Amino acid sequence: MIPKKNDPKYRISVVLDLSKNSDQVFINAVEMAKTINASIEVLHVKPAIDVVKRESQFSAIDTIYKDDRETRAKMHSLIQHVPVGEELPIAYTLVYGNVKNTVKEHLEQHKPDIVILGKRRNRLGLWADSLTDFVVSEAKTNVLIMGEDHKFHTFRDLNLGFFGNEMQLKGLEIIKDLKRDNDKPVRLFQIKNQDANEPQQENLWKKTVSYVFTEGSNAMDGLVSYVARTNTQLLCVHNKAQARHLVRKSNVPIFVMA
């Protein structure tokens, strides 16, 4: 049974930097919340030193006050993207301070079921974001990483993929809720040592398609290529080190299972 709209089953924290791709990350978070019945909290952390710079104490206070009003107005405007009638529980929080420490403290205090954040390209066009790496490493909950080009009109009927030689049970309930009424086969990606006698992975899905790559220096590149070629729209990973590697290499949204 699906819980009522006013009784969310999950809590989602969306960490936004309010850059140009924040709108799309937020819209994607809304679509996911609609699918799994979740509430949303938007978190934006701004380093105070970026606001006040070298101003005097009184001038700095005035500057922060003005910036606070302007930033909250941006966050409120962002939330207005949610269509009237959706009735999603959405809140937003603005904090001035060290970004990584504040995000970590916030997640430890609020304990969301899912953290969603975007990743950005550097000047060379490569994926590079220290905050994304930090959250994947430090968060004790599920993390969804999406790039600038990821746009979900809905999270229903997704082409789901799993990477790993063992199925992680934590976070699996969320995936099952995403799979509700979705009869598409789940893609299972594995990298194995061809000489090792590894136990057969338990199959939790009715329909699956397996892709097994031989362990080696190019195995991950081959896997990333097949993830794209098979039109996998969301790749679930439970190994954090592998997840960080995939976030940098792959252009597919990565769901890091806690």
C-alpha positions in Angstrom: 0.0 0.0 0.0 1.3 3.5 -0.9 1.3 5.8 2.1 -0.9 8.9 1.9 0.6 12.1 0.5 0.6 13.7 4.0 2.5 10.8 5.4 5.8 10.6 3.4 7.6 7.3 3.5 11.1 8.8 2.9 13.0 12.0 3.5 15.1 13.5 0.7 17.8 16.2 1.3 18.8 18.1 -1.9 22.2 19.8 -1.6 22.2 22.7 -4.1 24.8 25.3 -4.9 22.2 27.4 -6.8 24.3 27.3 -10.0 22.6 27.1 -13.4 22.0 23.3 -13.1 20.4 23.5 -9.7 16.9 23.9 -11.3 17.2 20.5 -13.0 18.6 18.7 -10.0 15.7 20.0 -7.9 13.1 19.1 -10.6 14.6 15.6 -10.7 14.4 15.4 -6.9 10.7 16.3 -7.1 10.0 13.6 -9.7 11.7 11.0 -7.4 9.8 12.2 -4.4 6.5 11.9 -6.3 7.4 8.3 -7.3 8.5 7.0 -3.9 6.4 9.3 -1.7 9.0 11.4 0.0 9.4 14.8 1.6 12.1 17.2 0.4 14.4 19.6 2.1 16.7 21.8 0.1 20.0 22.7 1.7 22.3 25.5 0.5 25.5 26.2 2.2 27.4 29.4 1.4 30.9 30.2 2.8 30.6 33.4 4.7 34.1 34.5 3.5 32.7 34.6 -0.1 30.1 37.1 1.0 31.9 39.5 3.4 35.4 39.3 1.9 37.5 42.2 3.5 34.7 44.4 4.8 34.5 45.8 8.3 32.5 44.0 11.0 29.4 46.3 10.7 29.5 46.3 6.9 29.9 42.5 6.9 26.8 42.0 9.0 24.8 44.2 6.6 26.2 42.4 3.6 25.3 39.0 5.0 21.8 40.2 5.9 21.3 41.4 2.3 22.8 38.2 0.9 20.6 36.1 3.1 17.4 37.8 1.8 18.5 37.5 -1.8 19.5 33.9 -1.5 16.3 32.9 0.3 14.4 34.6 -2.4 16.2 32.4 -5.0 15.5 29.3 -3.0 11.8 30.2 -2.7 11.7 30.9 -6.4 13.2 27.5 -7.1 10.5 25.7 -5.1 7.8 27.4 -7.1 8.8 25.0 -10.0 6.6 22.4 -8.2 3.2 22.4 -10.0 0.2 23.4 -8.0 -1.6 20.4 -6.7 1.4 18.2 -6.1 1.2 18.8 -2.4 4.8 17.7 -1.8 6.2 18.6 1.7 9.1 20.9 0.8 11.3 23.0 3.1 14.6 24.8 2.5 17.5 25.7 4.7 20.3 28.3 4.2 23.5 28.1 6.3 26.6 30.2 6.2 29.8 28.3 7.0 32.3 25.7 5.8 30.5 23.8 3.1 31.8 20.3 3.7 31.6 20.4 7.5 28.1 22.0 7.4 26.7 19.4 5.0 28.1 16.6 7.0 26.7 17.9 10.3 23.3 18.6 8.7 23.1 15.0 7.3 24.1 13.5 10.6 21.5 15.6 12.4 18.5 15.2 10.0 19.3 11.6 8.8 17.6 11.7 5.4 17.0 8.5 3.5 18.4 9.9 0.4 20.8 12.8 -0.4 20.6 14.2 -3.9 23.2 16.5 -5.4 24.6 17.5 -8.8 28.1 17.2 -10.2 29.9 19.8 -12.3 32.4 19.8 -15.1 35.7 21.6 -14.8 37.2 23.8 -17.4 38.5 20.8 -19.4 35.0 19.4 -19.6 35.7 16.6 -17.1 33.6 15.7 -14.1 35.3 17.1 -11.0 33.6 18.1 -7.8 35.2 17.7 -4.3 31.9 18.1 -2.5 30.4 15.2 -4.5 33.3 13.0 -3.6 33.1 14.1 0.0 29.4 13.4 0.4 29.7 9.9 -1.3 32.6 9.1 1.1 31.1 10.5 4.4 27.3 10.2 4.1 25.8 7.3 6.0 22.8 7.2 3.8 21.9 6.6 0.1 23.3 9.2 -2.3 22.0 10.1 -5.7 24.5 11.9 -8.0 23.2 13.6 -11.2 25.0 15.6 -13.9 24.0 18.8 -15.7 22.4 16.8 -18.6 20.3 14.5 -16.6 16.6 15.3 -17.0 13.9 12.9 -15.7 10.4 13.6 -16.8 9.5 10.8 -14.4 11.2 8.2 -12.3 8.7 5.6 -13.2 9.5 2.9 -15.8 13.3 3.5 -15.5 16.0 1.3 -17.0 17.7 0.3 -13.8 21.2 -1.2 -13.5 23.2 -2.6 -10.6 27.0 -2.8 -10.4 28.7 -5.1 -7.9 29.3 -8.8 -7.1 27.1 -8.7 -4.0 23.6 -7.3 -3.7 23.4 -4.6 -1.0 20.2 -4.8 1.0 20.4 -1.3 2.5 18.6 1.1 0.2 17.0 -1.8 -1.7 13.5 -0.9 -0.5 13.8 2.5 -2.2 14.8 0.8 -5.4 11.9 -1.6 -5.1 9.6 1.4 -4.8 11.1 2.9 -7.9 10.6 -0.5 -9.6 6.9 -0.6 -8.7 4.8 -1.3 -11.8 8.0 -1.5 -13.8 8.4 -4.7 -15.7 11.6 -3.9 -17.5 14.6 -6.2 -16.9 17.2 -5.1 -14.4 20.7 -4.9 -15.9 23.4 -6.5 -13.7 27.0 -5.4 -14.3 29.9 -7.3 -12.7 33.7 -7.3 -12.9 35.1 -10.7 -12.1 38.4 -12.5 -11.9 38.0 -15.2 -14.5 40.0 -17.7 -12.4 38.1 -17.0 -9.2 35.3 -19.3 -8.1 32.8 -16.7 -6.8 29.4 -17.6 -5.4 26.4 -16.9 -7.6 24.7 -13.6 -6.7 21.2 -13.9 -5.4 18.6 -12.7 -7.9 16.0 -10.4 -6.4 14.3 -9.5 -9.7 11.9 -11.3 -12.0 13.8 -10.2 -15.2 17.5 -9.6 -15.5 20.2 -9.1 -18.1 23.8 -9.8 -17.0 27.0 -8.1 -18.3 30.2 -9.7 -16.9 33.6 -8.1 -17.5 36.9 -9.7 -16.9 39.0 -8.0 -14.2 41.7 -5.9 -15.7 42.9 -2.3 -16.3 40.2 -1.6 -18.9 37.3 -3.3 -17.2 35.8 -0.2 -15.7 36.0 1.7 -19.0 34.3 -1.2 -20.8 31.6 -1.3 -18.1 30.9 2.4 -18.4 30.6 2.1 -22.1 28.1 -0.7 -21.8 26.1 1.2 -19.2 25.6 3.9 -21.8 25.0 1.6 -24.7 22.3 -0.3 -22.9 20.5 3.0 -22.1 20.7 2.3 -18.4 19.1 5.4 -16.8 20.1 4.8 -13.2 23.1 2.8 -12.0 23.0 1.5 -8.4 26.4 0.9 -6.7 27.1 -0.1 -3.1 30.9 0.1 -3.1 31.8 3.8 -2.4 35.3 3.7 -4.0 33.8 2.3 -7.2 31.0 4.8 -7.0 33.4 7.7 -6.8 35.2 6.3 -9.8 31.9 5.9 -11.8 30.8 9.4 -10.9 33.9 10.8 -12.6 33.8 8.4 -15.6 30.1 7.9 -16.3 27.4 10.2 -17.6 24.7 8.1 -16.0 23.1 9.1 -12.7 24.7 7.0 -9.9 22.7 5.8 -6.8 25.2 5.0 -4.1 23.5 2.5 -1.7 24.4 3.1 2.0 
